[in-house]
Amino acid sequence: MAVGPRDYIDQLLVKKYADEKVDNPQIAQAVDPQKMMSAMGDFSNMHRIMMNLNNRLNDFCAELNAKSACYRSTRCPA
């Protein structure tokens, strides 16, 4: 996988934003890195648990639908 501008529009964007300053030292001083990492870890754990619950709920609903399904043999009108 190549890194860098691949077409003319990407090249123009690189030229436009090449000199932009993106590092803001005031933000780094305002946020404690350990608290930020802890919050990110808590969020990822919560998201993982919610995905697991969603998968279990989907499996349960699929089983319930399969058990309660009533199939009838029908003939197509000729």
C-alpha positions as CSV (number, residue, x, y, z in Angstrom):
1,M,0.0,0.0,0.0
2,A,1.5,3.3,-1.1
3,V,1.6,6.3,1.1
4,G,1.3,9.7,-0.5
5,P,-0.7,11.6,-3.1
6,R,-2.0,9.3,-5.8
7,D,-3.7,11.8,-8.1
8,Y,-3.7,15.5,-9.0
9,I,-6.3,16.5,-6.4
10,D,-4.3,14.7,-3.7
11,Q,-1.1,16.5,-4.8
12,L,-2.9,19.8,-4.6
13,L,-4.2,19.1,-1.1
14,V,-0.7,18.1,0.0
15,K,0.7,21.3,-1.3
16,K,-2.1,23.3,0.4
17,Y,-1.8,21.8,3.8
18,A,2.0,21.1,3.9
19,D,2.8,24.1,6.0
20,E,-0.2,23.9,8.4
21,K,0.6,23.5,12.1
22,V,-1.4,20.7,13.6
23,D,0.4,20.3,17.0
24,N,-1.3,22.3,19.7
25,P,0.8,22.2,22.9
26,Q,-1.9,23.8,25.0
27,I,-4.2,20.8,24.6
28,A,-1.4,18.4,25.6
29,Q,-1.0,20.3,28.9
30,A,-4.7,20.3,29.6
31,V,-5.3,16.6,29.2
32,D,-3.7,14.0,31.5
33,P,-2.4,11.2,29.2
34,Q,-3.2,8.5,31.8
35,K,-6.8,9.6,32.2
36,M,-7.2,9.8,28.4
37,M,-5.8,6.3,28.0
38,S,-8.0,5.0,30.8
39,A,-11.1,6.7,29.2
40,M,-10.2,5.2,25.8
41,G,-9.8,1.7,27.4
42,D,-13.1,2.0,29.2
43,F,-14.9,3.0,26.0
44,S,-13.3,0.2,24.0
45,N,-14.3,-2.3,26.6
46,M,-17.8,-1.0,26.7
47,H,-18.0,-1.2,22.9
48,R,-16.7,-4.8,22.9
49,I,-19.2,-5.8,25.6
50,M,-22.1,-4.2,23.6
51,M,-21.0,-6.0,20.4
52,N,-21.0,-9.3,22.3
53,L,-24.4,-8.7,23.8
54,N,-25.7,-7.7,20.3
55,N,-24.4,-10.9,18.8
56,R,-25.9,-13.0,21.6
57,L,-29.3,-11.2,21.1
58,N,-29.2,-11.8,17.4
59,D,-28.4,-15.5,17.9
60,F,-31.2,-15.8,20.4
61,C,-33.7,-14.1,18.1
62,A,-32.7,-16.3,15.2
63,E,-33.2,-19.5,17.3
64,L,-36.5,-18.2,18.6
65,N,-37.7,-17.4,15.0
66,A,-36.6,-20.8,13.8
67,K,-38.4,-22.6,16.6
68,S,-41.6,-20.7,16.1
69,A,-41.7,-20.8,12.4
70,C,-44.6,-22.6,10.8
71,Y,-44.1,-23.9,7.3
72,R,-47.0,-24.8,5.1
73,S,-46.8,-26.6,1.8
74,T,-48.5,-24.5,-0.8
75,R,-49.0,-25.0,-4.5
76,C,-48.4,-22.4,-7.0
77,P,-51.5,-21.4,-9.0
78,A,-51.2,-22.8,-12.5
